[in-house]
């Protein structure tokens, strides 16, 4: 008999909370959150930034991608290998339909491109359904980002990006869950792991 996932009810609550937001609220909060993360030393120092390609209910990362390109940074997005259950980081030069497509799984991913070595990625902006101020995260249950961030070749900073409505007091943590270095919302920046960030900024 399978053990029930303790995060199932929390996911349902968070999905409902996101669905109740209006498009206008999501737009305004997305612009605010992206502006706040773009102003951080972690983003400004990064030569390469890995972003998620947003779904309609998530923080829109397009403003952050445009800011990165304006400052000459490499923008990397994940392409999912469902068979291998892992994400492959791919560089993109545009968010247009010529470079990005919507898959049958309902996620957007790059149409083509060469993989980028993990050691080249300075900052990974991480999606999720919910986050805590301690850097804990609840995703959709597939474990893609936990496996990605746990790879020893990744030496950059991991930063959750969310609406303030997604911040929770606590989330059940499993052994394979990887805590984040920092969290950005439309209300501000929370730096969780100073050791992680100090190591990165000192490079």
MARNU-887711 format. One record per residue: x, y, z of N, C-alpha, C in turn; residue in one letter; residue number from 1. Coordinates in pm, whole numbers, m for minus. Atoms other than C-alpha are relative to their C-alpha. Layout:
+--------+--------+--------+--------+--------+--------+--------+--------+--------+---------+-----+
!    n.u !    n.v !    n.w !   ca.u !   ca.v !   ca.w !    c.u !    c.v !    c.w ! residuo ! num !
+--------+--------+--------+--------+--------+--------+--------+--------+--------+---------+-----+
!      X !      Y !      Z !      X !      Y !      Z !      X !      Y !      Z !       a ! NUM !
...
+--------+--------+--------+--------+--------+--------+--------+--------+--------+---------+-----+
//
This chain:
+--------+--------+--------+--------+--------+--------+--------+--------+--------+---------+-----+
!    n.u !    n.v !    n.w !   ca.u !   ca.v !   ca.w !    c.u !    c.v !    c.w ! residuo ! num !
+--------+--------+--------+--------+--------+--------+--------+--------+--------+---------+-----+
!     85 !   m120 !      0 !      0 !      0 !      0 !     88 !    125 !      0 !       x !   1 !
!    m82 !   m121 !     11 !    143 !    337 !   m103 !    m28 !     95 !    116 !       x !   2 !
!     14 !   m102 !   m105 !    211 !    598 !    163 !    m53 !    127 !    m63 !       x !   3 !
!     53 !   m123 !     61 !     m2 !    909 !     95 !    100 !    114 !      7 !       x !   4 !
!    m90 !   m114 !      5 !    192 !   1218 !     m6 !    m52 !    108 !     96 !       x !   5 !
!     48 !   m101 !    m95 !    170 !   1465 !    287 !    m19 !    138 !    m63 !       x !   6 !
!      8 !   m131 !     64 !    193 !   1751 !     37 !   m124 !     15 !    m89 !       x !   7 !
!    112 !     m3 !     95 !   m120 !   1662 !   m164 !   m102 !    109 !     36 !       x !   8 !
!     99 !    m99 !    m41 !   m363 !   1875 !     40 !     53 !    142 !    m13 !       x !   9 !
!    m62 !   m133 !     12 !   m119 !   2167 !     48 !      1 !     43 !   m145 !       x !  10 !
!      1 !    m34 !    142 !    m88 !   2154 !   m331 !   m138 !     46 !    m45 !       x !  11 !
!    137 !    m37 !     37 !   m465 !   2169 !   m367 !    m34 !    140 !     51 !       x !  12 !
!     26 !   m132 !    m58 !   m484 !   2472 !   m136 !     72 !    109 !    m79 !       x !  13 !
!    m79 !   m100 !     72 !   m209 !   2653 !   m325 !    m52 !     21 !   m142 !       x !  14 !
!     59 !    m14 !    134 !   m360 !   2581 !   m667 !   m125 !     87 !      5 !       x !  15 !
!    122 !    m80 !    m16 !   m689 !   2727 !   m543 !     35 !    146 !     24 !       x !  16 !
!    m42 !   m137 !    m30 !   m510 !   3034 !   m408 !     49 !     71 !   m127 !       x !  17 !
!    m49 !    m58 !    125 !   m337 !   3093 !   m743 !   m114 !     26 !    m98 !       x !  18 !
!    112 !    m14 !     94 !   m658 !   3040 !   m940 !    m89 !    119 !     35 !       x !  19 !
!     86 !   m110 !    m44 !   m835 !   3308 !   m735 !     57 !    137 !    m34 !       x !  20 !
!    m60 !   m127 !     38 !   m591 !   3579 !   m844 !    m49 !     42 !   m139 !       x !  21 !
!     41 !    m49 !    132 !   m696 !   3799 !  m1137 !    123 !     16 !    m89 !       x !  22 !
!   m110 !    m21 !     94 !   m487 !   3844 !  m1451 !     73 !    131 !     30 !       x !  23 !
!    m60 !   m130 !    m31 !   m429 !   4208 !  m1355 !     90 !     m8 !    123 !       x !  24 !
!    m81 !     18 !   m120 !   m302 !   4108 !  m1011 !    129 !    m76 !    m33 !       x !  25 !
!   m118 !     80 !     36 !    m71 !   3845 !  m1158 !    100 !     84 !    m79 !       x !  26 !
!    m90 !    m82 !     80 !     69 !   4095 !  m1409 !     76 !    100 !     88 !       x !  27 !
!    m64 !   m101 !    m85 !    137 !   4369 !  m1153 !    100 !    m63 !     96 !       x !  28 !
!    m88 !     67 !    m95 !    288 !   4127 !   m903 !    122 !    m61 !    m70 !       x !  29 !
!   m112 !     55 !     76 !    504 !   3962 !  m1172 !    102 !    108 !    m32 !       x !  30 !
!    m91 !   m111 !     30 !    649 !   4297 !  m1278 !     78 !     41 !    125 !       x !  31 !
!    m65 !    m40 !   m125 !    722 !   4384 !   m914 !    105 !   m103 !     44 !       x !  32 !
!    m93 !    105 !    m44 !    884 !   4048 !   m832 !    124 !     m5 !    m89 !       x !  33 !
!   m114 !      4 !     92 !   1103 !   4052 !  m1144 !     90 !    121 !     19 !       x !  34 !
!    m81 !   m120 !    m24 !   1216 !   4409 !  m1073 !     84 !    m16 !    126 !       x !  35 !
!    m73 !     19 !   m125 !   1315 !   4314 !   m719 !    117 !    m97 !    m16 !       x !  36 !
!   m110 !     96 !     17 !   1519 !   4010 !   m820 !    107 !     56 !    m94 !       x !  37 !
!    m98 !    m59 !     93 !   1683 !   4204 !  m1107 !     91 !    101 !     70 !       x !  38 !
!    m78 !    m99 !    m74 !   1806 !   4460 !   m852 !     99 !    m63 !     97 !       x !  39 !
!    m88 !     65 !    m96 !   1989 !   4200 !   m640 !    142 !    m15 !    m55 !       x !  40 !
!   m139 !     24 !     40 !   2365 !   4153 !   m644 !     15 !   m136 !    m66 !       x !  41 !
!     m8 !    136 !     55 !   2307 !   3785 !   m720 !    m35 !      1 !   m149 !       x !  42 !
!     38 !     m8 !    141 !   2131 !   3867 !  m1047 !     98 !     86 !    m78 !       x !  43 !
!    m87 !    m92 !     72 !   2355 !   4157 !  m1143 !    138 !    m60 !    m26 !       x !  44 !
!   m132 !     61 !     17 !   2673 !   3955 !  m1095 !     m4 !   m119 !    m95 !       x !  45 !
!     11 !    121 !     82 !   2542 !   3654 !  m1289 !     30 !     28 !   m146 !       x !  46 !
!    m23 !     m5 !    144 !   2674 !   3600 !  m1638 !   m103 !    m85 !    m74 !       x !  47 !
!    103 !     85 !     60 !   2413 !   3331 !  m1703 !   m109 !    m25 !    104 !       x !  48 !
!    116 !     17 !    m87 !   2063 !   3296 !  m1559 !    m91 !   m106 !    m59 !       x !  49 !
!     94 !    102 !     44 !   1839 !   2992 !  m1581 !   m138 !     37 !     53 !       x !  50 !
!    136 !    m37 !    m35 !   1468 !   3081 !  m1583 !    m97 !   m110 !    m38 !       x !  51 !
!    107 !     89 !     44 !   1151 !   2877 !  m1598 !    m91 !     78 !    m94 !       x !  52 !
!     96 !    m60 !     91 !    907 !   2946 !  m1879 !   m139 !    m14 !     63 !       x !  53 !
!    117 !     m1 !    m87 !    594 !   3045 !  m1689 !   m125 !    m62 !    m64 !       x !  54 !
!    136 !     37 !     35 !    254 !   2884 !  m1703 !    m89 !    121 !     33 !       x !  55 !
!     85 !   m118 !    m21 !    m47 !   3124 !  m1697 !    m21 !     41 !    145 !       x !  56 !
!     27 !    m32 !   m140 !    m86 !   3103 !  m1317 !    126 !     33 !     80 !       x !  57 !
!   m126 !    m27 !    m70 !    283 !   3154 !  m1230 !     45 !    144 !    m20 !       x !  58 !
!    m67 !   m127 !     25 !    494 !   3465 !  m1196 !     55 !     m2 !   m142 !       x !  59 !
!    m47 !    m10 !    138 !    568 !   3578 !  m1551 !    147 !     38 !      0 !       x !  60 !
!   m144 !    m25 !     m1 !    944 !   3553 !  m1602 !     48 !     79 !   m121 !       x !  61 !
!    m42 !    m73 !    121 !    944 !   3739 !  m1936 !     74 !    130 !     32 !       x !  62 !
!    m75 !   m122 !    m30 !   1047 !   4074 !  m1778 !    143 !    m27 !     47 !       x !  63 !
!   m134 !     34 !    m49 !   1342 !   3902 !  m1612 !     90 !    m46 !   m115 !       x !  64 !
!    m77 !     42 !    117 !   1452 !   3739 !  m1938 !     44 !    122 !    m82 !       x !  65 !
!    m33 !   m119 !     77 !   1436 !   4074 !  m2118 !    107 !     83 !     70 !       x !  66 !
!   m103 !    m74 !    m75 !   1636 !   4243 !  m1840 !    136 !    m68 !    m13 !       x !  67 !
!   m126 !     74 !     12 !   1898 !   3969 !  m1860 !     64 !     23 !   m136 !       x !  68 !
!    m55 !    m23 !    134 !   1938 !   4007 !  m2236 !     50 !    143 !    m15 !       x !  69 !
!    m42 !   m140 !      8 !   1958 !   4386 !  m2202 !    137 !     22 !     61 !       x !  70 !
!   m128 !    m13 !    m69 !   2257 !   4339 !  m1972 !    103 !   m103 !    m48 !       x !  71 !
!    m97 !     89 !     61 !   2431 !   4085 !  m2196 !     16 !   m134 !     67 !       x !  72 !
!    m10 !    128 !    m69 !   2357 !   3778 !  m1986 !    m51 !   m114 !    m89 !       x !  73 !
!     52 !    119 !     64 !   2305 !   3426 !  m2117 !   m128 !    m41 !     72 !       x !  74 !
!    126 !     47 !    m58 !   1944 !   3311 !  m2064 !    m17 !   m147 !    m35 !       x !  75 !
!     12 !    145 !     15 !   1895 !   2940 !  m2012 !   m137 !    m42 !     54 !       x !  76 !
!    129 !     52 !    m47 !   1565 !   2752 !  m1979 !      4 !   m153 !     m5 !       x !  77 !
!     m4 !    147 !     m3 !   1490 !   2386 !  m1901 !    m79 !    m65 !   m114 !       x !  78 !
!     71 !     89 !     92 !   1396 !   2125 !  m2158 !    m10 !   m134 !     72 !       x !  79 !
!     22 !    119 !    m83 !   1244 !   1822 !  m1989 !     20 !   m128 !    m81 !       x !  80 !
!    m12 !    135 !     54 !   1357 !   1471 !  m2068 !    m84 !    m91 !     88 !       x !  81 !
!     92 !     76 !    m82 !   1060 !   1273 !  m1944 !     49 !   m143 !     22 !       x !  82 !
!    m50 !    137 !    m15 !   1223 !    935 !  m2007 !    108 !     m9 !    107 !       x !  83 !
!   m110 !      0 !    m97 !   1532 !   1025 !  m1806 !    m38 !     69 !    131 !       x !  84 !
!     49 !    m73 !   m119 !   1326 !   1229 !  m1553 !    100 !    106 !     46 !       x !  85 !
!    m92 !   m107 !    m35 !   1564 !   1521 !  m1570 !    m22 !    119 !    m92 !       x !  86 !
!      7 !   m121 !     80 !   1591 !   1875 !  m1703 !    135 !     26 !    m64 !       x !  87 !
!   m122 !    m35 !     73 !   1845 !   1978 !  m1965 !     m2 !    152 !    m21 !       x !  88 !
!     m3 !   m145 !     19 !   1946 !   2348 !  m1956 !     40 !     37 !   m143 !       x !  89 !
!    m20 !    m39 !    139 !   1923 !   2505 !  m2304 !      2 !    153 !    m10 !       x !  90 !
!     m3 !   m145 !     19 !   2026 !   2859 !  m2404 !   m103 !     41 !   m105 !       x !  91 !
!     92 !    m56 !     99 !   1761 !   3067 !  m2582 !     36 !    147 !    m23 !       x !  92 !
!    m29 !   m139 !     36 !   1786 !   3403 !  m2758 !   m127 !     82 !    m13 !       x !  93 !
!    127 !    m70 !     17 !   1415 !   3490 !  m2769 !   m111 !    m83 !     64 !       x !  94 !
!    117 !     69 !    m53 !   1076 !   3405 !  m2617 !   m107 !    m18 !   m109 !       x !  95 !
!     96 !      9 !    109 !    908 !   3405 !  m2960 !    m33 !   m146 !    m33 !       x !  96 !
!     43 !    134 !     39 !    727 !   3108 !  m3110 !    103 !    m72 !    m85 !       x !  97 !
!   m106 !     63 !     79 !   1031 !   3048 !  m3329 !    100 !    m74 !     90 !       x !  98 !
!    m98 !     58 !    m92 !   1231 !   2953 !  m3020 !    m64 !    m83 !    111 !       x !  99 !
!     67 !     65 !   m113 !    974 !   2833 !  m2763 !   m134 !    m55 !    m45 !       x ! 100 !
!    129 !     61 !     37 !    676 !   2598 !  m2796 !    m70 !    m51 !    126 !       x ! 101 !
!     81 !     60 !   m106 !    393 !   2469 !  m2577 !    m10 !   m149 !    m27 !       x ! 102 !
!      1 !    145 !     19 !    420 !   2093 !  m2526 !   m136 !    m59 !     36 !       x ! 103 !
!    125 !     70 !    m34 !    143 !   1837 !  m2487 !    m19 !    m11 !    151 !       x ! 104 !
!      7 !      5 !   m146 !    225 !   1835 !  m2115 !    m46 !    134 !     58 !       x ! 105 !
!     45 !   m130 !    m46 !    118 !   2200 !  m2097 !    109 !     91 !     51 !       x ! 106 !
!   m111 !    m86 !    m40 !    463 !   2344 !  m2036 !     69 !     54 !   m125 !       x ! 107 !
!    m75 !    m59 !    110 !    671 !   2571 !  m2255 !    146 !    m39 !     12 !       x ! 108 !
!   m141 !     38 !     m2 !   1018 !   2465 !  m2356 !     65 !     40 !   m132 !       x ! 109 !
!    m70 !    m39 !    123 !   1286 !   2551 !  m2612 !    m19 !   m104 !   m110 !       x ! 110 !
!     18 !     91 !    114 !   1237 !   2405 !  m2958 !    131 !    m72 !    m32 !       x ! 111 !
!   m130 !     58 !     28 !   1608 !   2348 !  m3011 !    107 !     77 !     77 !       x ! 112 !
!   m110 !    m68 !    m66 !   1948 !   2443 !  m2878 !     96 !    m99 !     64 !       x ! 113 !
!   m101 !     86 !    m60 !   2266 !   2303 !  m2728 !     m7 !      7 !    153 !       x ! 114 !
!     m2 !      0 !   m146 !   2284 !   2197 !  m2363 !    112 !     91 !     54 !       x ! 115 !
!    m97 !    m85 !    m67 !   2465 !   2437 !  m2129 !     54 !    m73 !    122 !       x ! 116 !
!    m55 !     67 !   m119 !   2707 !   2287 !  m1871 !    m50 !     65 !    129 !       x ! 117 !
!     53 !    m51 !   m126 !   2575 !   2322 !  m1517 !     96 !    100 !     65 !       x ! 118 !
!    m99 !    m87 !    m63 !   2899 !   2486 !  m1407 !     m1 !    141 !    m58 !       x ! 119 !
!     10 !   m132 !     63 !   2823 !   2777 !  m1644 !   m115 !     83 !     57 !       x ! 120 !
!    122 !    m67 !    m45 !   2494 !   2862 !  m1471 !     22 !     63 !    137 !       x ! 121 !
!    m26 !    m72 !   m125 !   2529 !   3130 !  m1203 !   m122 !      9 !     90 !       x ! 122 !
!    123 !    m20 !    m77 !   2168 !   3174 !  m1095 !   m112 !    m82 !    m62 !       x ! 123 !
!    116 !     76 !     45 !   1872 !   2936 !  m1122 !   m123 !     57 !     69 !       x ! 124 !
!    126 !    m52 !    m53 !   1527 !   3093 !  m1077 !   m101 !   m115 !     m3 !       x ! 125 !
!     74 !    125 !    m19 !   1302 !   2819 !   m944 !   m150 !     26 !     21 !       x ! 126 !
!    145 !    m11 !    m22 !    922 !   2784 !   m975 !    m45 !    m90 !    114 !       x ! 127 !
!     56 !     89 !   m102 !    695 !   2615 !   m724 !   m142 !     40 !     29 !       x ! 128 !
!    135 !    m34 !    m44 !    346 !   2602 !   m583 !      4 !     79 !    130 !       x ! 129 !
!    m10 !    m69 !   m127 !    455 !   2715 !   m238 !    142 !      3 !     52 !       x ! 130 !
!   m134 !    m17 !    m57 !    760 !   2832 !    m43 !    m13 !     42 !    146 !       x ! 131 !
!     m7 !    m54 !   m136 !    860 !   2903 !    316 !    114 !    101 !      6 !       x ! 132 !
!   m106 !    m99 !    m18 !   1081 !   3182 !    446 !    134 !    m66 !     29 !       x ! 133 !
!   m123 !     74 !    m26 !   1336 !   2912 !    531 !     56 !    m65 !   m128 !       x ! 134 !
!    m51 !     51 !    126 !   1383 !   2825 !    163 !    m53 !   m136 !    m39 !       x ! 135 !
!     61 !    126 !     38 !   1169 !   2513 !    159 !   m103 !     24 !   m108 !       x ! 136 !
!     81 !    m16 !    121 !    963 !   2453 !   m152 !    m87 !   m121 !    m23 !       x ! 137 !
!     84 !    109 !     45 !    672 !   2246 !   m272 !    m31 !     22 !   m147 !       x ! 138 !
!     24 !     m8 !    143 !    653 !   2177 !   m644 !   m122 !    m83 !    m37 !       x ! 139 !
!    114 !     78 !     47 !    421 !   1964 !   m849 !     17 !   m150 !     21 !       x ! 140 !
!    m16 !    139 !    m39 !    559 !   1637 !   m720 !     84 !    m85 !    m92 !       x ! 141 !
!    m81 !     76 !     95 !    783 !   1537 !  m1010 !    147 !     m8 !     40 !       x ! 142 !
!   m137 !      4 !    m50 !   1113 !   1620 !   m838 !    107 !     49 !    m96 !       x ! 143 !
!    m99 !    m41 !    101 !   1279 !   1772 !  m1146 !    101 !    101 !     56 !       x ! 144 !
!    m91 !   m103 !    m50 !   1422 !   2079 !   m972 !     86 !    m51 !    116 !       x ! 145 !
!    m80 !     55 !   m109 !   1533 !   1887 !   m662 !    117 !    m81 !    m56 !       x ! 146 !
!   m109 !     77 !     60 !   1733 !   1648 !   m879 !    100 !     93 !    m70 !       x ! 147 !
!    m88 !    m92 !     72 !   1870 !   1937 !  m1086 !     92 !     73 !     97 !       x ! 148 !
!    m79 !    m79 !    m95 !   1986 !   2145 !   m787 !     96 !    m85 !     82 !       x ! 149 !
!    m85 !     88 !    m80 !   2138 !   1843 !   m614 !    126 !    m44 !    m75 !       x ! 150 !
!   m117 !     42 !     77 !   2390 !   1787 !   m896 !    125 !     76 !     45 !       x ! 151 !
!   m121 !    m65 !    m53 !   2747 !   1858 !   m778 !     61 !    104 !    m93 !       x ! 152 !
!    m57 !    m97 !     94 !   2835 !   2052 !  m1095 !    m64 !    138 !     12 !       x ! 153 !
!     65 !   m130 !    m15 !   2587 !   2328 !  m1006 !     55 !     71 !    123 !       x ! 154 !
!    m66 !    m73 !   m108 !   2772 !   2586 !   m797 !    m57 !    141 !     18 !       x ! 155 !
!     57 !   m133 !     m6 !   2547 !   2888 !   m839 !   m101 !     17 !    114 !       x ! 156 !
!    101 !    m33 !    m99 !   2258 !   3036 !   m642 !   m137 !    m44 !    m50 !       x ! 157 !
!    138 !     37 !     33 !   1904 !   2895 !   m639 !    m93 !    100 !     67 !       x ! 158 !
!     91 !   m102 !    m52 !   1627 !   3151 !   m600 !   m143 !    m33 !    m41 !       x ! 159 !
!    141 !     19 !     29 !   1257 !   3077 !   m572 !    m62 !    131 !    m46 !       x ! 160 !
!     71 !   m119 !     48 !   1028 !   3319 !   m757 !   m149 !    m28 !      9 !       x ! 161 !
!    140 !     29 !    m28 !    667 !   3347 !   m643 !    m77 !    126 !     34 !       x ! 162 !
!     85 !   m105 !    m55 !    375 !   3564 !   m549 !      5 !    m12 !    153 !       x ! 163 !
!     m1 !      5 !   m147 !    362 !   3658 !   m181 !   m107 !    m94 !     53 !       x ! 164 !
!    106 !     91 !    m41 !     39 !   3457 !   m162 !     45 !   m146 !      7 !       x ! 165 !
!    m51 !    138 !      0 !    249 !   3142 !   m217 !     92 !    m29 !    117 !       x ! 166 !
!    m88 !     21 !   m115 !    458 !   3192 !     98 !    m81 !    m58 !    115 !       x ! 167 !
!     71 !     72 !   m105 !    356 !   2951 !    373 !     87 !     m8 !    126 !       x ! 168 !
!    m80 !     11 !   m123 !    460 !   2912 !    738 !     84 !   m127 !      7 !       x ! 169 !
!    m75 !    127 !     m5 !    570 !   2551 !    691 !    m46 !    m90 !   m113 !       x ! 170 !
!     28 !     99 !    104 !    588 !   2274 !    430 !     69 !   m129 !     43 !       x ! 171 !
!    m66 !    128 !    m33 !    655 !   1902 !    498 !    119 !    m22 !    m94 !       x ! 172 !
!   m120 !     22 !     81 !   1008 !   1822 !    380 !     33 !   m149 !     m4 !       x ! 173 !
!    m45 !    138 !     19 !   1125 !   1489 !    238 !    152 !     m2 !    m13 !       x ! 174 !
!   m146 !     11 !      0 !   1481 !   1358 !    235 !     65 !     55 !   m126 !       x ! 175 !
!    m61 !    m42 !    127 !   1538 !   1441 !   m132 !    m27 !    147 !    m32 !       x ! 176 !
!     31 !   m141 !     25 !   1402 !   1799 !   m108 !    124 !     86 !     22 !       x ! 177 !
!   m118 !    m87 !     m8 !   1671 !   2062 !   m172 !    m44 !    142 !     33 !       x ! 178 !
!     38 !   m138 !    m35 !   1629 !   2396 !     13 !     68 !    101 !    m91 !       x ! 179 !
!    m52 !   m105 !     88 !   1684 !   2717 !   m183 !     88 !     97 !     77 !       x ! 180 !
!    m87 !   m101 !    m61 !   1941 !   2989 !   m122 !    m77 !    128 !     34 !       x ! 181 !
!     75 !   m123 !    m19 !   1689 !   3274 !   m151 !   m137 !    m11 !    m63 !       x ! 182 !
!    137 !     m4 !     53 !   1330 !   3364 !   m233 !    m36 !    143 !    m37 !       x ! 183 !
!     45 !   m131 !     46 !   1194 !   3657 !   m436 !   m150 !     m5 !    m23 !       x ! 184 !
!    144 !    m16 !     27 !    829 !   3767 !   m431 !    m25 !    145 !    m37 !       x ! 185 !
!     35 !   m138 !     32 !    642 !   4083 !   m524 !     13 !     92 !    121 !       x ! 186 !
!    m15 !    m81 !   m121 !    694 !   4198 !   m163 !    145 !     20 !     42 !       x ! 187 !
!   m138 !    m17 !    m41 !   1069 !   4155 !   m131 !     86 !   m122 !    m23 !       x ! 188 !
!   m100 !    107 !     14 !   1380 !   3937 !   m123 !     30 !    m58 !    138 !       x ! 189 !
!    m38 !     69 !   m124 !   1445 !   3678 !    147 !    124 !    m83 !    m29 !       x ! 190 !
!   m123 !     78 !     16 !   1802 !   3548 !    168 !      5 !   m103 !    111 !       x ! 191 !
!     13 !    109 !    m95 !   1799 !   3210 !    336 !    136 !    m54 !     41 !       x ! 192 !
!   m130 !     61 !    m25 !   2146 !   3058 !    304 !    110 !    100 !    m29 !       x ! 193 !
!   m106 !    m98 !     22 !   2414 !   3321 !    356 !    129 !    m68 !    m47 !       x ! 194 !
!   m121 !     71 !     43 !   2687 !   3059 !    310 !     m3 !    m24 !   m151 !       x ! 195 !
!     19 !     25 !    143 !   2549 !   2969 !    m34 !     24 !    128 !    m80 !       x ! 196 !
!     m9 !   m127 !     73 !   2523 !   3333 !   m142 !    140 !     61 !     12 !       x ! 197 !
!   m135 !    m56 !    m19 !   2855 !   3447 !      8 !    102 !    m72 !    m87 !       x ! 198 !
!    m93 !     77 !     83 !   3037 !   3165 !   m171 !    m11 !     43 !   m146 !       x ! 199 !
!     23 !    m41 !    139 !   2880 !   3269 !   m500 !     52 !    141 !    m27 !       x ! 200 !
!    m39 !   m138 !     23 !   2940 !   3644 !   m462 !    151 !     21 !     12 !       x ! 201 !
!   m146 !    m12 !    m19 !   3304 !   3584 !   m363 !     77 !    m56 !   m116 !       x ! 202 !
!    m71 !     64 !    112 !   3385 !   3401 !   m686 !     66 !    105 !    m88 !       x ! 203 !
+--------+--------+--------+--------+--------+--------+--------+--------+--------+---------+-----+
//
